C-alpha cells in the first residue's frame, strides 16, 4: 500500500492538471537563472540603477560595464554607467571595451568577467556589440554571469542587444528595423526589443519586424522605464510605459466595448508594477 501511495504522488507531480502549465527550461523565454534588466534609454532614475545593483548582489558586487556600442576608441573608468554606479556606492566596477574580435576571444581580455556578478551594456548602436563580441569568449562569459545567478542589463542599444532579434541593427542608420545585423545576444528568446519608443514616436515601427517575423514577441520601452526579467516573467519599473506587441490587447478597464484595429496592428501599454507572462503572452492580473 505504501508503494502505491508513493507511486501516486510521483504520477501527480508530473501530471498536468487542467489550466496548469508545467514550465521547463526548454520553454523559458528569459534566463533560467539570474535576471535581465532592460531600460528604454535616457535613464535618469536612480531607482532603476539601484535595482540593478541590488540584483547584482549589492554594493560590493563585481560589475563590468561595456560602453562599446557608443563607438568610441577608448573609455575612462567612469564611462557609460560606471561613474553613476560608483556615485551610488558600487565599489567594484570595471569598464571593459574592445573592437577587436581577436582580443575579445582572448583569455586575458575576459579576466574581469570570470568572477563578475553583473554586466551592463551602454547605449549607441547595437550592431557594434555584435561585431565586437558575438561568438567570442567574451560573449560566453556574459552567458556564464546569468548561469551563476547574476544580472545582465542594458539601456537603449544595450537594451535591444538583449533580445534574440536585433531591431534597428543596420549599420547605415537606426531607422531601418530589419537591417544587416539581425541577431542579438538572445537573453530573451523569440523577442525583439525597441527603445526610446514614446519619446521618439517609434510606437508603430515594431510592425516592420512583426509583419515579416510574426512569431516574435515585440517589446518597446520608453525612456527612463525598464523591465526586470526572471525566467518567464517581467515586471515594469520606472516612470513611463512599456509597449507589448503580442497580437492581443489588454486594458485595465476591459476590452468588451473597445473598437480595436486588426490583430496585426495591435499593441498595448503596461506601467510600473505590471507583470507579464512571456511564455503564455498575457498580462498577469
Secondary structure, DSSP 8 states (H G I E B T S, - for coil): -HHHHHHHHHHHHTS--TT-----GGG-SS-SSSEEEEE-S----HHHHHHHHHHHTSTTSEEEEE-GGG--S---TTTTTHHHHHHTT--EEEE---S-HHHHTSHHHHHHHHT-SEEEE-SS-HHHHHHHHTTSHHHHHHHHHHHTT-EEEEETHHHHTTEEE-TT--SS-TT-SS-S--B---SEEEEEEEESTTTTT-TTTTHHHHTT-TTSEEEEE-TTEEEEEETTEEEEEESS-EEEESS----TT-STT-----GGG--EEE-TT-EEETTTTEEE-
